Amino acid sequence: MAADEKAQATGEQAKGKVKKVVGGAVGNESLRAEGRGEESKGDLRAAKEKVKDAFKGK
């Protein structure tokens, strides 16, 4: 996985988790949903990079 893409994916996942937790704690459903979306975006980015890495090795 490219280091910058990996860092970006990890950042999105962490930022999403924080928004999700804060949104749940304060009862803000839109912030919580935004956090879930951002976390999913990070997960997808990480998965994409793993697939790219798998094909590079062959």
C-alpha positions in Angstrom: 0.0 0.0 0.0 1.3 3.4 -0.9 2.3 5.2 2.3 0.3 8.3 1.5 -2.8 6.4 0.6 -2.5 4.2 3.7 -2.1 7.3 5.9 -5.1 9.0 4.2 -7.2 5.8 4.8 -6.2 5.6 8.4 -6.9 9.3 8.9 -10.4 9.0 7.4 -11.1 5.9 9.5 -10.0 7.7 12.7 -11.8 10.9 11.9 -14.9 9.0 11.2 -14.7 7.0 14.4 -14.3 10.2 16.4 -17.3 11.9 14.7 -19.4 8.7 15.2 -18.6 8.6 18.9 -19.1 12.3 19.5 -22.3 12.3 17.5 -23.6 9.4 19.6 -22.5 11.0 22.9 -24.2 14.4 22.2 -27.3 12.9 20.4 -26.5 14.4 17.1 -27.6 11.8 14.6 -26.4 13.7 11.5 -22.9 13.9 12.9 -23.0 10.2 13.8 -24.1 9.3 10.3 -21.4 11.6 8.8 -18.8 9.7 11.0 -20.1 6.3 9.8 -19.8 7.5 6.2 -16.3 8.8 6.6 -15.2 5.7 8.4 -16.6 3.6 5.5 -14.8 5.7 3.0 -11.5 5.1 4.8 -12.3 1.3 4.9 -12.9 1.3 1.2 -9.8 3.2 0.4 -7.7 0.7 2.5 -9.4 -2.2 0.8 -8.6 -0.7 -2.6 -5.0 -0.3 -1.8 -4.8 -3.9 -0.5 -6.2 -5.2 -3.8 -3.7 -3.0 -5.7 -0.9 -4.5 -3.6 -2.1 -8.0 -4.2 -1.9 -7.5 -8.0 1.5 -5.9 -7.9 3.0 -9.0 -6.4 1.9 -11.2 -9.3 
